[in-house]
Amino acid sequence: MVYDRFGSDLITQYDQYGSIGMATSGNFPTSYSFSTSPRYNGAAPVLTPPAAETFPVTPPNIAAIAGEFMGVAPNLKPPYSYVFNASFARELPGKITFEIGYAGRLSRRLLLEGDVYTPLEYFKDPGSGITWEQNAMTVRKLHDAGLTTDAVKNNPSLVPTLPFVENMWPGLANLDFPGSASSNYFNCVYADYGGSYLDCLHALDRNTASTWSNTANPVGCDQISAHGCYTFFPLQGSSMPTWMNAGTAAYHSLTFSVRRGLSSGAIFDFNYTWSHAIDDGSAAESGAGQQGAAIQNIFNTREFRGSSDFDMRHNVTANVLYPLPIGRGRTLLSGAHGWLEEIVGGWQISSLVRYHSGVPTTVGGELAYNANYWLSSLAIATAPVSSGVHTDERHNPSMFTSTSVSNNFVDELPGHTGERAVLRLPGMFLSDMAVVKLFPLPWEGQRITFRAEAFNVFNNVNYSNPSLSLQAPGTFGEFQAVGDPRVMQLALRYEF
């Protein structure tokens, strides 16, 4: 059982990003719509310089997507892990050693950032007993079934009565168009905010000055909500990623090794690992910064549990060093002397080979905010998707045969996280090789070594960084980068 050291990065980040009472940032006074934004009349918004504060401080209420701080949970404890390993080794004929083993690690109390300013997505309407998340899922099903905002405007009754909406936001009725509060809520999510549930919730709950609506007499959240403003959102900020012991992880592996140690003939080492790494979030404390190790759904921290970002199911490494059996005292031309020995003797060949299967990745959504207001939504798959290395219809190297595979993904469900490890990236293969020639000199302890090395000797193409965002369907799956090509270098060294 081992404990992790932690804390130094938390102190630096807490100071750098500023938390309530430690630093004050100037923010825009309100959220702007297309009709109210100062950028359209040529004037920039004026930010009032932050006033000098004493500690403790209570920031003023905000009516904007503003106020991002950082916190540290008061009950934070050191993460710890249980480490297990067992192995069996046996020496085989020919100075070869065989070894098979198991290595495992179960980690607890890992550090992740939970946004304690996340709006209350599981708030229950006292009248209907329905939560915001349940209501949002009903609305999502209507949209996914093909209901459009144009159809709703023409026939508001296509949206059934949503008790949560009617009870919580009765002021929505007839706001954008003549119709029920339920139909106007559907329009708020999908017409006014492009499917971003939390943007719509922000306008309904925290925009005290005016709504997104272009009506002649815009109203604020105090006139729309039956319970008043700030029912879902905190009063003084939009984001407070707080370090907490919210993570768990597990790693299990089977290792297999065959080695031949230093002796006459070839020296080699072959290692294979079959493993699976699982966690709730793969970011480390060190260097994570603000939102770098954030949980998408703080109300269910285990919802994002899945294969780790660094999970490599198959990992192979092998190396060999082979002195050629040619020259004086060796199998071939053992009697070589003089100039012949200088030509044929002292040659060595070595190689290092590495391969690992592809690591998991996520797919970015369409810039909607459905679970966390400062982490845009990830995608979920609606149909089976297989990936590899292909050429798509644009004749570009891609994970898929067509960019239309993007149609097999949609934004995450409201109040929930996107799909973890929804795809696997291509594996990586590299092979390096070196040829060495030793030229002994007639003086004791002196020689010249010539070395020719080739990295990625077979010039294998390792594709990376594919375009995997629903915001860019035209390039979906196409690789944006490749690994280094073959590189060769020569060296001549005099040793004495």
N, C-alpha and C positions, 0 to 999 in steps of 0.2 A: 504494500500500500504506500503510495507516494503522494505528496502534496505539492502543488504548484506554487511558485513564487509569483506574486502579482502586486500591482499597485502603482508602480512608477509611471506607467503610461496613463493611468487614470488621473493621476495628479496633474500631469502635463496637459491632458486634454480638457480636464475640468477648468483649468486656468485659461487655456487658449480660447475655448469656445464660449466662455462666460456663462455663468448661471445666475439665477435670480439673486440679487443682493450682492453679487460679485462684480457684475458689469451690466451696463444698460446699453442697448442698441436702439438707434432711431429707426422707426418703422413707418410705413405709409399709414395714414390715418384711417383708411377704409379700403374695402375691395372695390375695384373699378370694373364697370361693364363697358361694352363697346360704345355705349351712348354717353357715359359719364367720365371716361378716362381723359385726363388732361393732355395726353399725347396727341389727341385729335384736334385740339384747339391751339396748339403751338406752345402751351405752357407746361413746364415741368412741375411736378408736385414738390412742394416745399416741405422739407423735413425739419422739424424743430429740434435743435440740439438737445441731447439728453440732459436733464437737470441733475445737479449733484444730489446723490442719495446717501442716506445713512443706513446702516444695517441694524436690524432687518428692514427690508423694503417690501412694499406691496405694490406691484406694477399696476398701472391703470388697465381697465378692461379694454380689450381690442375688438375691433369689428372687421378684421382683415386676416388674410393668410399670412400671419406675421408672428414673431416671437418664437425663436428657436433657441433652446437652451440645452444644457447637459446636466445630468444628475448622477449621483452614486447612491445606491440603496444603503440605508443606514445599517442593515443587518448583513452586509456582504461578508462572505467567508471564503477562505482559500479553496479553490477547486482541488479535487483529489481523484486518484485513479487506482484501480486494482489491476495489477500487472501479472499475467500468467505466461509461463513458457515451459515447454518440455521438448526434449529432443532425443533421438536415438542415432548413434553413429557406429559405423563398422568399417574396419580396414579391409580392403579387397586386394586380391593379387595385383601386382604391377604398381605397388605404391600408390594405389588409388584409395581415397576415402569417400565413403558414401554417408550422407546425413539427411535425416528427415525429422521435421519438428513442427511444433505448434507454437504460435505467439499470439497473445490476446491482450486487450486492454479495455477495461470498462471505466469510463470517466463520468464523474458526477459533479454537480454544482459548477459547471463550466460558465464562464462569463459571457453574457450576451447583453445587448442593449434593448430594453423594452421601452417603448414610447408611452409613458404614463399620461401623456396628453391626448392619446387616441380617443376620439369621440366614443360615446357609450353605444356601441353598435349592438349590444345585447340588452339595451334598455327596453323594459316591458311596458306597454300601454296599460294603465290601470283599468281602463274600460273594457278593452277587448281581450287582454291577456296575451296579445301578440307582440313579439319583439321587433325592433327595427330590422334585424337580420332576416327574420321570417317574412316580413313584409317585402323587403328588398328581393328576396328569392322569388316571391310570387310575381313581382314586376319583371324580374329577369326572365322568368319562364314565358311571360307574355311576349316579351321582345324576341326571345329565341324561337318562339313558335311562328314568327313572321309578322307580328303586329308592328306597324310603322307609325311615326308621329303624324304624318300627313293623314293617314286613315283615322287616327284618333281625333284630329282637329275637325275632320269632316263628320265623324260620328263618335262623339265622346263616350257613348254607352258601350263601345267596344272594350273599354276598361271597366271591369266589374268593380263594385263597391269594395274599397279596401278599408276595413274598419280602423286599422292603425292610422292611416292617413286622414280619414274623416274625423277621428277623435283628436289627433295631435295637431293637425294643421287645417282647421276648417276655413281659414282665410285664403286658402288656395283656390277655392271655388270661384270660377269665372275670372281668374286673374289673367291668364294669357289668352284665353278664349272662353266663350260660354260653355260651361260644362262643370262637372263635379270636381271636387278637390282631388279625387283619385285620378281622373283623366289629366288634370293639370300637373299632378305630380309625375306621371309618366312622361309628360312633355318636358318637365323640368330636367329629368335625368337624361333623356335621350335626344331632345332637341336643343335645349339650352346648354347642356354640359357634355354632350357627346358620349354618354354612357358612363360618366364618372359620378358614382353615387355619392361620394363624400363631398364633391364640389357642390352638388345640389343640396346636400344636408347643411353645408356651410352657409349657403345663401338663405336657407330656411331658418337656421338656428342662431346665426351670429352676425348677419348683415343688418345692422340696426338702421342704417341710413337709407338704403333703397335696395330693391331686389334686382335681379337680372331682367325683370320684365320691362318692356318698352311701353307700358300703359301710361296714360296721361298723368295719373296720380300714383306713382310708385309707392309701395308700402314696405315697411320693414318687418323683421322677424317678430316684433312685439305685437303686430297686428295680424300676423299669419298664424302664430302658434297659440294653442289654447293654454299652454303652460308658460309662455313668455320666452324670451331669448335665453341662450346658454343652458338649454336643457340637456344637450348632448355634448357640447364643446366646453372646455375649460374657459375661464374668464380672461386669462392673461397671457395665453400663449397657444401656439399651434403644435409645437413639438418639444418634447422633453425626453430624448433618449437617455435612459437611466441604466447604468451598469448594475446587473443583478445576476444571481446564481440561477439562471433559467435553462441552462443547457445540459444535455447528456450526450454521451457518445459511446460507441462500441466498435472495436476492431478485432477481427478474427482472421488468422492466416495459417496456411499450410506451406511450409518451406521445404525445398528439396535442393540438395547440393551434391555435386560430384567434383572432387578435386584431385589433382596430382601435383604433389609438392616438388620442390627443387631437387632435381637429380638429373641423371643422364637422360637425354631425349626431351620430349615436349613437356612443358609445364602448362597446365590448364586449370580453369576454375569455371564451373557452370552452376548458375543459381536460378531457381524458378520459385516464384511466390504466387500463390493463389489466395486472394484475400478479398475482404469486403469491409469497408469503413462506412459507418452510419452515424449521423449526428443530427442535431436540431438546427445547426448553423455552423459554417466552417470558418468564419472569420476569427482571427486571433486578437487578443487585447492589444498587442504591440502594433502600433501604427494604424489601428482601425479608424481613429478619429470619430467625427460626429456622423452617426448613422452607418458607420462602416461595419458594425457587427449587429445590426438592428434586426429585431424579430418583426416579421410582417404582421402577425396577429398576436398581440399581447394577451388576448383573452383565451388563447389556446396555443401555448408556446410549442406544443408537440405536433401541431398540425403540419409544420414544415419538415418534420422528421423524414429523412430519406438518405439515399447514398450521398456520401460526402463529396464536396467539390473536387477533392483530390483522390477519390476512390479509383484505384487501378486494379481491376480484377486479376489481370495477368501481368506479371513483370518478370522479364528475363534479362539477365546480364551474363556475359561470358567473356573470358579473355584467355589468350594462348600465347605462349612464347616458344618458338621452335628454332633451335640452332640447326642449320642445315648440316647433315652428316657428310660433309665434303671437306677434304683437306687433311693435313698431317695429323695422324692419330685417329682418324675417323673411318667410317665404313667405306667411303669411296675416296679414291686417290690418297689413301693413308700415307703413302710414301712421298707425297709432294713436298718439294723443297724450293727454296729460292723464289724466283719470279712466279712459278706456278702456284705456290702457296699464297703469295700475295694476291693472286687473282681469285682463286677458288675457295680459299679458307677464310674463316671468321665471319661468315654470313649468318644473320639471324632475321627471322620474320616474326612479328607479333601483331596481334589484332585484339580489338575491344569491340564487342557487339552489345547493343542495348535495344530492347523492345519493351513497350508497354501498351496495353490496350487503352482505348479512349476513355477519358474522364467524363463525368456527367456535366450537363449544362442545362440552363433554363432558357425559356423563350420570353422575350420582352413583350409586354402588352401594347395597347394603343394609347398610351399616355393617359389612362384612366386611373383614378384613385379609389379603390374599392375596399381596402382593408386598413391602409395607413396613409395619412395625408402627405407624408414626406417620402414615401417609397412608392413609385408608380407601379401599377399592377403588372404581374407576370401572367403568362398565358397558361391555359390548360388545353390538353388535346381532346378533340371531339371524335377522332378516328385514329386507328393504328397508323403509326408512322415509322418507317425504317430508314436508317441513314447509313451513309458510307462515303465513298469518294466517287463522284459521277461528273458528267458534263451535262449542264442543263440546256434548255431551249435557246439560251443566249450564247451557247458555246463557251461558257465559263465553268471552271472547276467548282463543284458545289457538293454539298452533302446530299442533295436530292437530284432527281432527273428533271424536275421542273420547279420553278418558283411558286407555282400554284399550290404547293404543299402548305403554304401559309394559311390556306382556307381550312386546314384541318385543326386550326388553333383558334381559341377565342380568349377574351380577357377573363381573368379570375372571377369567381363568384363574389358578390358583395358580402363583406364581413368575413372573408376567407382568404387564404393564401393561394398563390399560384402553384403549379405542379413542380415538385422537386425532381431533378434528374429526368426530365421529360425526354431528353435526347442524350446520345453519347457521341462525343467528338471522335474523329479518326484516331487510330493509334499512332505511335511514333516508332520509327525504326532508324537506327544509326549504326554504321559500322566504320570504325577507324582502323588503319593499317600502317605499320611502320616496317621499313627494311633497313637493317643496320649492317655496316661492314667495318670490321676491326682491322687496322693495319698496324701490326706490332713493329716497333722500331728497334734497331740493334742496340739501343742503350737500355739498361735495366729500368723497368717501371715506366716506360714511355711508349705511347702509341697514339695513332690518329684514328678517330672515329668519324665515319661518314653516316649520316642518318637522313633518310627520306621518309616523310610522313604524309599521309593523306587522311583528312578528316571527312567523314561522309564519303568514303571511297567510291561507293556505287552511285553517288549523286542522287540518292533517293529523295523524292519530294515529300516533305512533311507539311501538309496544309494546316492552317490554324486561323483563328479569329474569324469564324463565319458570321455573316450578317443574319442575326436571328431576332429580329424585331418585327412585330406586326405593323409598326409605323413605316417600314420599308419593304412592302410586299414585292416590289419589283426586283429586289436583289436577294430575296429570302433564301438562305442556305448557301449563298456564294461565299467562298473563302476570300478573306481580305489580306492574308499574309501567308508566307511560307517560311520554313526554317532555312538555315544557312545551306548554300550549295556546297559542292566539293571544294575543299581548300587544301592546297598542297604546300609543303615547306621543306627546304633542304638545309642541312646543318653540317658543318665540318668543325671538329673540335680536336685540339691537341691536348693530350693528357700527360701529366708528368708528376 
